[in-house]
Amino acid sequence: MKIAVLISGGVDSAVVVHRLFNQGHDLHLFYIRIGMDNGEGDCSAEEDIEMCTLIARKYNLPFKVVSLHEEYWDNVMQYALDTVSKGLTPHPDMMCNKMIKFGFFEQRWGKEFDKTATGHYASIKEKDGKLYLATAVDPVKDQTDFLAQISYEQLSHLIFPLGDIPKKEVREIAEQAVLPNAKRKDSQGICFLGKINYNDFIRRHLGEKKGPIIQIETGKKIGEHKGFWFHTIGQRKGLGLSGGPWYVVKKNVRDNVVYVSNGYGTTKQYGKYIHLDEMHWISGNPFKENCKDENIKFKNRHMPDFISGKITHISENEYVIESEKDIQGIAPGQFAVIYSEDCALCYGSGVITGKPINGK
């Protein structure tokens, strides 16, 4: 099979190359290059490309660096800035997968191949003649929540060779194969941002504007922030407040006010109901039309645990999730990702609106 492999310089995509090569596939390696938002290059990208070049040489494979600089900044990061400026919490990783890796790349290069492979921890399963995005065997590393906005067409062209092995085994394979990046640390950046500091990026584009931090229970000002756009619902670190823990529980965008609540058990940071709009089902709606109280598992942010709940159709693409337990950090703008009751399949995702449900 002729396969385009998206590699990053990290150990995960290198092990993808190793596994597919040993299976006898015809591999062509690609690195997607994104420069800084000022149009300049990114030093971390040079290191990544050097590592990718070593992998390509080890297996004697063709390697190409492709640029999607303008597409990335015009789409993914503009989406992030627009979302943040409205007081919402963006998910650039999800948009990056949908629009860049499996969008523009596929349209320009990936379409020439039988499949496109990546180092995502996810799987694809067939059920009743239809493909579904499925979870990885390693629940801690599972990345289906980053993929829950891709289309069925995109899914049909993808393979995820790491979905069936835990991260620990990936490292072991890399060491046994003497891969040059076997001990390289995993990147923690947002998609392609790499070593760019997220707050510095936001500051460059949205600036700073001082505003009060208010304790929501008392209405008392207990500190200052530099702009509501630096803070997200459920945030605990980076508030500069003593006597914590303090959690961001609400924002007043018009008046630039951030509201916080104190203590790990504060009820102000928890909720049971999540209103979703713009619902996206990857392989079609798995529930009957106008479904009510269907049992599901879901995630409202990136985490290893699945939460039990029920989903109900409201109208058009609007749904409501009722969680089995109180959940922390329901952040408008983020995505809630819907899974089958057995956590095996990822059905899709919807945007959290923050709208109250029946006054709750």
N, C-alpha and C positions, 0 to 999 in steps of 0.2 A: 504494500500500500504506500502511496506517495503522501507523505505527511509534512505539513508545515508545523514546526515546533517553536513556540514563543518562549525564548529563554531570557533570563534576567541577570544572570551572573551569580544567582543564589544556588544553594545545594538542591532545592526541590526540582527546579527545571533541569538541572544537570542530571539528576537521577532519572527524570523522564527520558532524556536523550539516551542514557545508558540502557534502560529497559527496552525502549522501542528499537534501538540499534541491535540489541541481542535477539530481538524477535524477527529481525531480517527486513525491516521496513526501509523504504527509500526516504531518508530524512533531509529536510532543508531547514536550517536554523535561522531564526529572525530575532532581532532585538529592536524594540520600538523606542526610538529616541525622542525625548521631550526636553527641551531646554528650559532655562529659567523664565519667569514671566516677563523679564526685561529683554528677552531675546538672546541673552548670552548663554553659553554652554554651562553644563553642570559637571563639576569635578567628579562627583560620585559616579556619574554616567561613564566617565573615562575608565574608572576602575572596573565597572561592570562589563564594559565592552572588552576590556583586556581579558577578563576571566572567561567571557563567552568565546573569545578567539581561541583560548587554550583548550576549551572543551571541543570546539569544532576541529582543531588540529588533532586532538587525541583520537577522534573517531574518523578523521579525514572526511569531514562533511562540509558542504557549502554553507557559508554564513553571510548574512546580509544585515546591515544596519539600515532601518527605514525610519523616516521622520514623519511624525504626526504632531508636530509642535503646534501649529496654528489650530488644528482641529481640537487638540486637547484643551488649549487655553480658551478658545472660543466657545467650547461646549461644556466640558466638565468643570473647569474652574470658574467660568462665568456663572454656571448653574450654582456652584457653591457660594459665590459672592452674593448673587441675587437672593438665595435662600437665607443666608446669614443676615443680610441687611433687613430682612422682613422679621427678624427675631426668631427664625426657625432654625432647626438643626439639619444640615445637609448630610448626604451620604455619598461623597465623591467616589469612593471605591466602587459602589454599585453602578454609578453612571459611567465610570471609566470602563468597566467590563462590557456594559451594554453598548456604549457608543464608540469606544476606541479599540479595545482588543478584539471584540467580536463584531464591531460595526465597521469603522473605516478600514481597519486592517483586512478584514474578510473581503470587503468590496474591492480592494485594490490588489491584494496579494493572496490571501487565503483561498479565494475562490478557484485558484489554479490547482488546488490540491484536493485529494480525496477527503482528507480530514485535517483539522487543526488541533494540536495538542498543547496543553498548558500544565503547569505544576500545581494547579488548584487541588485542594483536598475536597473532592466531590466525586460522584459517580453518575452513570446514566443507566437506567433500567428500562426494560420493555414490559409493558403490561397491556393486555388486550389490543395488541397491534399498534400501540402508541408508545413513544419514548417519553420518559420522565426524568427530570433532574432528581438525583438521589443523593443521600447523605454518605459521607465517607465513614470508614470503619473507626477512624480516630475522632471521637466526639469533640475533643479539645481543639483539634486543628481544623475541623470541618468548616468549609468556606461557602456552603450553599447559600448562606444569607447574603453573601456578596454577589451572588449570581442570580438572585431571584427576580431580576428585571429583564433577563435576556428573553429573546423570542424563541418560539418553537423551531423556526428555521435556523437560528443560530445554534441552538442545542443540537440539532440534527447533524451539524457539521463538526461537532466537538468530540474530543476524547480526553478523559482525565485519568492518566495511567497511575496516579498515586492514590486513587480512591479506595483501593483494597489493602493498603498497608499503613501501619502507624508511623508517625514521625520518627520514632526511635529507630525503626527498621530502615527508614530512608537514610538516616545518618550512617547506619552500619553498612548499607549498600555502597554509599559514597566512599567510605573508608576502604572497604574491600576492593572497590574498583580503582582506588588511588586517584580519585577525582581531585583536581587542584583546589576546589573550594569545599572539600569535605568538612572542614572545621570552620568555615566562614559563618559568621553570625547571621541570623535571619534579619531582614530589613524590617523596620517598624514604621516606615514612612507611609503617608497616604498615597496609595497607588504609585504614580511615578514621581511624587514630590521628593522622595528620597530623603536627603539630609536637610531639606528646607524646613525651617521651623514654621508650624502652622500659624501661630500667633503673629509671627513676623510678617507672614504673607497677608493675613487679614489686616494688620496695621498699615502695611504699605498701600493697600487699596481702599480701606474704609477709614483710616486714621484713628484718632482717639478723641473721646469726649467724656469728661468726667460726669459721673452720676452717682446717686446714693445707693447703698446696699441697705435694704430695710428688712428687719425681722418681721415676718408676715403675721405672727401671732400678736405682737405688741404694737406694730406700726412705728417702732423706734429705729432711727438711723444708727447703724452700728459700723459703718465703713463706707468706703468709696470704691468705685470701679472705673475703668477707663473706656467703657462703651459696652452696652448690652450685647453687642455682637461677638465679644470675646467669651461669652458664657452660654452654657447649654443646660437645659433642664436635667436635673439629676447629678450635676457636677458637684464634686466635693473638694477637689484639690485646686490650688491656685487662686483662692479667694482672699488670702491674706488676713484672715480673721482668727483671733485667739478664742480659746474656750470651745473648740469644736468637738465633734464634727458638725460642719454647717453644710447644708445642701441647697442648691438653687432649686426653687420650686415654682417660680413664676417670673415673668418679665413683662414690664410695661414698655412697649416699644415707643409709643408716642412721647412719653416723658423720660425715657432712658433710665428706668428704675429696675433694679434687680432685687427680687425678694428671696429671702433665705429662711430656712427653718433649722433648728438645732436638734442634734441627737440622732443616733442610728435608727431609733424606732419611731421617729416623727411621722405621724399619719399624713402630713402635708405632702410628703414626697411619694406617697403610694396611691394607687388607684386600681380598680378592677375592670373598668370599661375603657375600650379603645375604639374610637371612631376612625374608620378608614375610608379614603376616597381614592379614585384613580386605581382601582383594583386591577392587577395584572395577573392573569393565569397563564403560566408558561405553556402548558399542554391542554388548555381548555379548562373550563370550570368543572371541577370534580364533583360538585354537589348539584342537586336538582335545582331547577329554577325557583327563585324565591325561597331559598333554604332558610331554615330556622333551627337554631340550637344544634347545629351539627358539631359533633365532637372533633376537636383538632388538637394539635400541638402547635405552639408558635414561639417566636422570639421577637422582642421589641428592641433589641440591640444585639451586638455581637457578643456571644457568650456560649459556653459549652452546654448549658442546661436548656432543655426544652420545657415550656410551660404548658400545662393542660388548660383548655378552655373550650368555649363554644362560639361558633360564628353564625351570624344571622344577616341575611340580605335585607337591605333597607330600600334602596332604589338605584337604578342604573348601576354605576360602579361603586356604590357606597355599601359598606358592611360595618357591622359592629362585632367586636370580640368581647366576650365576657370571660374574664380570667377566673380560674378556679381559686386562685389566691391573690392577695394584694401584690402588685408588682411595682417596682421602683423605676423612676426615670422614664416616664412616658413623655417623650420629647416630640412635639409637633414638628413636622418636616422630615423626621426619620421614617423608616419603613418598618412595618410589622411583617414578618415573614411567616407564611402559613405552611404547616407540615401535616402529613397524614397522621392519624392517631398513633401509629406504631413508630413514628419518627423516621420512617424509611424514605419517604418521598417529599420533596419540596415542591409544593404546588404553585407558589408565586408570592406576590407581596403587594401591599397597598400603602399609601402615604398616610401617616398619622396626622390627623387634623387638629386634635385638641378640643374638638367640639364636645360639650357636655351631653351625656346620654340620660334622658329622663330626669334632668336636674342633678345627675350624679357626676 
